């Protein structure tokens, strides 16, 4: 089956599209479909969105992929990541405002695939997990794109005060997004993919191939935090925070008032740092609840390089203790003690 059904190149096509390891088509797609991605799901023209996606793929390295016809973009009626949260907490339900927010095309955009027997027996069982992973990675790409555009605008601005004050904060948000991307792609997906390829090549039966593929997608979902709703929820609050910060930093009312710019920026930076500290504490708790995980340790160290957020948290904690308003818990992960 590996040869007669071209399993390996088809699996690689899944990786290129669903797991975005060949994502050079995304910048063009974001330019072409910027307005459409902000529309409510009920208002989008799905045929137009497909055409825009195809136009973007034609300019990328994926245009030469002989199996790209298997993959088509789609817009689901609800956000699959919101579905994870609801199904992980029985009896939970989203508020009306949450439903309205999650009905935007950007939050429901994913990929679909058309595959034939017998490969469908391997893929179909995990198709939804691939779609959730795509949405997970796609949102990071969207935020990275918006921050990159904002960074370019900032450093080329003729407003020197705006450039000096805002450039470091924009860079800080970009580094956070890139650290998450490195963890998900470089520390989770790529190593698990390499392991799966070795095991599938050595497989003797269809059941072995099926089990190895299941193990790959399950491990990726777990280590990409898709089975940790508390971490996922806070992570997406941070992504939303980056998005709202982008809007504020581009607002003419912000850029034209130098007197209030610094104070407003301080509040934004403090809110962002507090959310980062909360996420690091959840990462630390997750680390303590599993076997020693170098991948997760690396993610924390990249995001909190030189203990930047940890030191900020401790400084705020000391200030609160002095004012009698309580303290915050440290989130450092000690590798040596955990390993022993």
C-alpha positions as CSV (number, residue, x, y, z in Angstrom):
1,X,0.0,0.0,0.0
2,X,2.9,2.4,0.7
3,X,3.8,2.3,-3.0
4,X,0.7,1.3,-4.8
5,X,-1.5,3.9,-3.1
6,X,1.3,6.5,-2.7
7,X,0.7,6.8,1.0
8,X,3.8,8.7,1.9
9,X,3.5,11.6,-0.5
10,X,-0.2,11.9,0.3
11,X,0.6,12.0,4.0
12,X,3.2,14.7,3.3
13,X,0.5,16.6,1.4
14,X,-1.6,16.5,4.6
15,X,1.3,17.8,6.5
16,X,1.9,20.6,4.1
17,X,-1.7,21.8,4.1
18,X,-3.1,20.9,7.5
19,X,0.0,21.3,9.6
20,X,1.3,24.3,7.6
21,X,4.9,23.2,7.1
22,X,4.7,24.7,3.6
23,X,3.0,28.0,4.4
24,X,4.4,30.4,1.9
25,X,1.0,30.7,0.3
26,X,-0.5,32.3,3.5
27,X,0.8,35.9,3.1
28,X,-0.8,36.2,-0.3
29,X,-4.0,34.5,1.0
30,X,-4.2,37.0,3.9
31,X,-3.9,39.9,1.4
32,X,-6.4,38.5,-1.0
33,X,-9.0,37.4,1.6
34,X,-8.4,40.0,4.4
35,X,-12.0,41.3,4.2
36,X,-13.6,37.9,3.7
37,X,-12.0,36.4,6.8
38,X,-13.6,39.1,9.0
39,X,-17.1,38.4,7.7
40,X,-19.7,36.4,9.7
41,X,-19.9,32.8,8.5
42,X,-23.4,33.4,7.1
43,X,-22.2,36.3,4.9
44,X,-19.2,34.8,3.3
45,X,-19.1,33.7,-0.3
46,X,-17.4,30.3,0.0
47,X,-16.9,30.0,-3.8
48,X,-15.0,33.3,-3.8
49,X,-12.9,32.2,-0.7
50,X,-12.0,29.0,-2.6
51,X,-10.9,31.0,-5.6
52,X,-8.7,33.3,-3.4
53,X,-7.2,30.3,-1.7
54,X,-6.4,28.6,-5.1
55,X,-4.8,31.9,-6.4
56,X,-2.6,32.0,-3.3
57,X,-1.5,28.3,-3.7
58,X,-0.6,28.9,-7.3
59,X,2.1,31.4,-6.2
60,X,3.6,29.0,-3.7
61,X,5.8,25.9,-3.7
62,X,2.6,23.8,-3.2
63,X,1.5,24.5,-6.7
64,X,3.7,21.7,-7.9
65,X,2.2,19.2,-5.5
66,X,0.4,16.5,-7.5
67,X,-2.0,15.8,-4.7
68,X,-3.1,19.3,-3.9
69,X,-6.4,18.6,-5.5
70,X,-7.3,16.5,-2.4
71,X,-7.3,19.6,-0.2
72,X,-10.0,22.3,-0.2
73,X,-10.6,25.1,2.2
74,X,-13.9,25.1,4.0
75,X,-15.8,27.2,6.6
76,X,-17.4,25.3,9.3
77,X,-20.6,26.4,11.1
78,X,-18.9,26.7,14.4
79,X,-15.4,27.0,15.8
80,X,-13.9,23.5,16.4
81,X,-11.7,25.0,19.2
82,X,-14.8,26.2,21.0
83,X,-16.2,22.7,20.5
84,X,-13.2,21.4,22.4
85,X,-13.9,23.6,25.3
86,X,-17.6,22.8,25.4
87,X,-17.1,19.0,25.2
88,X,-14.3,19.1,27.8
89,X,-16.7,20.6,30.3
90,X,-20.0,18.7,30.3
91,X,-23.0,21.0,30.7
92,X,-21.0,24.1,29.6
93,X,-22.4,26.4,27.0
94,X,-21.2,29.6,25.3
95,X,-22.8,32.9,25.9
96,X,-24.6,34.7,23.1
97,X,-21.7,37.1,22.8
98,X,-19.2,34.2,22.5
99,X,-21.2,32.7,19.7
100,X,-21.3,35.9,17.8
101,X,-17.5,36.3,18.3
102,X,-16.8,32.8,17.2
103,X,-19.0,33.0,14.1
104,X,-16.4,35.1,12.2
105,X,-14.9,33.3,9.2
106,X,-11.4,33.6,10.6
107,X,-12.3,31.4,13.6
108,X,-14.1,28.8,11.5
109,X,-11.8,28.5,8.5
110,X,-10.1,25.1,8.1
111,X,-9.2,22.5,5.5
112,X,-11.1,19.5,4.2
113,X,-9.9,16.6,2.1
114,X,-11.3,14.1,-0.5
115,X,-9.5,10.8,-0.2
116,X,-10.4,7.4,-1.6
117,X,-10.4,3.8,-0.3
118,X,-8.3,2.4,1.3
119,X,-6.5,5.6,2.5
120,X,-9.7,7.0,3.9
121,X,-9.6,4.2,6.5
122,X,-6.4,5.7,7.9
123,X,-7.3,9.4,7.6
124,X,-11.1,9.7,8.1
125,X,-11.0,8.6,11.7
126,X,-8.7,11.6,12.5
127,X,-9.9,14.1,10.0
128,X,-11.4,16.4,12.7
129,X,-8.2,16.3,14.7
130,X,-6.3,17.5,11.6
131,X,-8.9,20.3,11.2
132,X,-8.5,21.4,14.8
133,X,-4.7,21.4,14.5
134,X,-5.0,23.5,11.3
135,X,-7.2,26.1,13.1
136,X,-4.8,26.1,16.0
137,X,-1.7,26.8,13.8
138,X,-3.7,29.1,11.4
139,X,-4.6,31.5,14.1
140,X,-1.0,31.9,15.1
141,X,-0.1,32.7,11.5
142,X,-2.9,35.3,11.3
143,X,-1.7,37.0,14.5
144,X,1.9,36.9,13.3
145,X,0.9,38.4,10.0
146,X,-1.0,41.3,11.6
147,X,1.9,42.0,14.0
148,X,4.4,41.9,11.2
149,X,2.4,44.4,9.2
150,X,2.1,46.6,12.3
151,X,5.9,46.3,12.9
152,X,6.7,47.4,9.4
153,X,4.3,50.4,9.7
154,X,5.8,51.3,13.1
155,X,9.5,51.3,12.1
156,X,8.7,53.3,8.9
157,X,6.5,55.8,10.7
158,X,7.5,59.5,10.6
159,X,6.3,59.8,14.2
160,X,9.5,59.3,16.1
161,X,7.8,59.0,19.5
162,X,5.4,56.3,18.3
163,X,8.3,54.3,16.8
164,X,10.4,54.6,20.0
165,X,7.7,53.7,22.4
166,X,5.8,51.0,20.5
167,X,8.4,49.1,18.5
168,X,9.7,47.1,21.5
169,X,6.2,46.1,22.6
170,X,5.3,44.9,19.1
171,X,8.6,43.0,18.9
172,X,7.7,41.4,22.3
173,X,4.3,40.2,21.1
174,X,5.9,38.9,17.9
175,X,8.5,36.9,19.9
176,X,5.8,35.3,21.9
177,X,3.9,34.2,18.8
178,X,7.1,32.9,17.2
179,X,8.0,31.0,20.4
180,X,4.7,29.2,20.4
181,X,5.1,28.4,16.7
182,X,8.5,27.0,17.2
183,X,7.2,24.8,20.1
184,X,4.3,23.5,18.1
185,X,6.1,22.9,14.8
186,X,9.7,22.3,15.8
187,X,9.4,20.6,19.2
188,X,6.1,18.7,18.7
189,X,5.0,18.1,15.1
190,X,8.4,17.5,13.4
191,X,9.8,15.0,15.9
192,X,6.5,13.0,16.0
193,X,6.3,13.1,12.2
194,X,9.9,11.7,11.9
195,X,9.1,8.9,14.3
196,X,5.9,8.1,12.4
197,X,7.6,7.9,9.1
198,X,10.2,5.5,10.4
199,X,7.6,3.2,12.0
200,X,5.3,3.3,8.9
201,X,8.1,2.3,6.6
202,X,8.8,-0.7,8.9
203,X,5.1,-1.6,9.2
204,X,4.1,-5.0,8.0
205,X,0.3,-4.7,8.2
206,X,-2.4,-2.2,7.6
207,X,-3.3,-2.2,11.3
208,X,0.3,-1.2,12.2
209,X,0.1,1.8,9.8
210,X,-3.3,2.8,11.2
211,X,-2.0,2.6,14.8
212,X,1.1,4.6,14.1
213,X,-0.9,7.4,12.3
214,X,-3.3,7.5,15.2
215,X,-0.4,7.7,17.7
216,X,1.0,10.6,15.7
217,X,-2.1,12.7,15.6
218,X,-3.0,12.0,19.2
219,X,0.5,12.9,20.4
220,X,0.5,16.1,18.4
221,X,-2.9,17.1,19.8
222,X,-1.8,16.4,23.3
223,X,1.5,18.3,23.2
224,X,0.0,21.2,21.2
225,X,-2.2,21.7,24.3
226,X,-5.5,20.8,22.5
227,X,-6.4,18.4,25.3
228,X,-5.7,21.1,28.0
229,X,-8.8,23.4,27.8
230,X,-7.5,25.8,30.5
231,X,-4.2,26.4,28.7
232,X,-6.0,26.6,25.3
233,X,-8.5,29.2,26.7
234,X,-5.8,31.4,28.1
235,X,-3.6,31.0,25.0
236,X,-6.5,32.3,22.8
237,X,-7.1,35.2,25.2
238,X,-3.5,36.1,24.7
239,X,-4.0,35.9,20.9
240,X,-7.1,38.1,21.2
241,X,-5.1,40.4,23.3
242,X,-2.4,40.7,20.6
243,X,-5.2,41.4,18.1
244,X,-6.8,44.1,20.2
245,X,-3.3,45.6,20.9
246,X,-2.7,45.8,17.1
247,X,-6.0,47.7,16.6
248,X,-5.2,50.1,19.4
249,X,-1.6,50.8,18.2
250,X,-2.9,51.6,14.7
251,X,-5.7,53.8,15.9
252,X,-5.1,57.5,14.9
253,X,-6.5,58.6,18.3
254,X,-3.6,56.6,19.9
255,X,-0.8,57.6,17.6
256,X,-1.7,61.3,17.6
257,X,-1.7,61.9,21.3
258,X,1.9,61.7,22.5
259,X,0.9,62.9,26.0
260,X,-1.2,59.8,26.7
261,X,0.6,57.3,24.5
262,X,3.1,56.2,27.1
263,X,0.5,55.7,29.9
264,X,-1.8,53.7,27.6
265,X,1.1,51.6,26.4
266,X,2.2,50.8,30.0
267,X,-1.3,49.5,30.7
268,X,-1.2,47.3,27.6
269,X,2.2,45.9,28.4
270,X,1.2,45.1,32.0
271,X,-1.9,43.3,30.9
272,X,0.0,41.3,28.3
273,X,2.8,40.4,30.8
274,X,0.2,39.3,33.4
275,X,-1.5,37.0,30.9
276,X,1.9,35.6,29.9
277,X,2.7,34.9,33.6
278,X,-0.7,33.1,34.0
279,X,0.1,31.0,30.9
280,X,3.5,30.1,32.2
281,X,2.0,29.0,35.5
282,X,-0.4,26.7,33.6
283,X,2.5,25.4,31.6
284,X,4.4,24.7,34.9
285,X,1.3,22.8,36.3
286,X,1.0,20.8,33.1
287,X,4.8,20.0,33.3
288,X,4.4,18.7,36.9
289,X,1.5,16.5,35.9
290,X,3.4,14.6,33.2
291,X,6.7,12.8,32.9
292,X,9.7,15.1,32.5
293,X,9.1,17.0,29.2
294,X,12.0,18.8,27.6
295,X,9.8,20.1,24.9
296,X,7.6,22.0,27.4
297,X,10.6,23.2,29.3
298,X,12.1,24.6,26.1
299,X,8.8,26.4,25.4
300,X,8.8,28.1,28.8
301,X,12.4,29.1,28.4
302,X,11.9,30.5,25.0
303,X,8.9,32.5,26.0
304,X,10.3,33.7,29.3
305,X,13.9,34.2,28.0
306,X,16.2,35.4,30.8
307,X,13.3,35.2,33.2
308,X,11.9,38.4,31.8
309,X,8.2,37.8,32.7
310,X,9.1,35.9,35.9
311,X,11.1,38.9,37.2
312,X,8.2,41.2,36.2
313,X,5.8,39.0,38.1
314,X,8.0,38.9,41.2
315,X,8.3,42.6,41.1
316,X,4.6,43.1,40.9
317,X,4.2,40.5,43.7
318,X,6.5,42.5,46.0
319,X,4.5,45.6,45.2
320,X,1.3,43.9,46.1
321,X,2.7,42.5,49.3
322,X,3.8,46.0,50.3
323,X,0.4,47.4,49.6
324,X,-1.3,44.4,51.3
325,X,-3.1,43.2,48.2
326,X,-1.7,39.7,48.0
327,X,1.0,37.9,46.1
328,X,1.5,35.8,42.9
329,X,2.9,32.3,42.7
330,X,6.2,31.7,41.0
331,X,6.1,29.7,37.8
332,X,9.7,28.6,37.3
333,X,10.2,25.0,36.2
334,X,13.3,23.5,37.7
335,X,14.7,21.0,35.2
336,X,17.2,19.3,37.6
337,X,14.7,18.5,40.3
338,X,12.0,17.4,37.9
339,X,14.5,15.1,36.1
340,X,15.6,13.5,39.3
